[in-house]
Amino acid sequence: MTPSLKEGRPLSPHLQIYKIQITSLLSILHRGTGIVLYGGSILWALWFVALAAGPESYTKMQGFLLHPFGLIILLGWSFSFFYHFFNGIRHLMWDLGLGYEMSTVRRTGWIVVFSSIFLTILAWVLGIYFGRMWS
C-alpha cells in the first residue's frame, strides 16, 4: 500500500472535506450559464420560426413563453446572459494580466454576481413597465 492509504487519508480532497471557494463556484456557474445560453438561443430561434410560420404558431409560442414556466425559463436565460457577459469581461481582464490578487479575485467575483442580479431585475422591471405601457 502507498503511505497515504496506510494513514487512512484520501489521496485528494473530495466534497466531504473540500470547502468550495467562490472562484470554483463562479467557474462552475460560468459553464452552466453558457449551457443555458445555448438552450435559450435554440428557444429564441424557435420563437422566430413561430413568428415566420404565421399568427397561430406565434400565438402558441407566446402562450408558452408567457406561461409561468416559460417566464421562469426567460428569467433564468436573462440572468445567464448578464452573468456570462460580466464574468466574460472579468476573464478578459485576467487574460490581460490584471486582477490576479486573491482579494481582487473575490471582490470582482461578488461584483459579477451582484451586477448580474441587479441588471436582471432592472431588465425585467423595465420590460414589464414598457410592455404594459405599449399594450
Secondary structure, 3 states (H helix, E strand, C coil): CCHHHHCCCCCCCCCCCCCCCHHHHHHHHHHHHHHHHHHHHHHHHHHHHHHHHCHHHHHHHHHHHHCHHHHHHHHHHHHHHHHHHHHHHHHHHHHCCCCCCHHHHHHHHHHHHHHHHHHHHHHHHHHHHHHHHHC
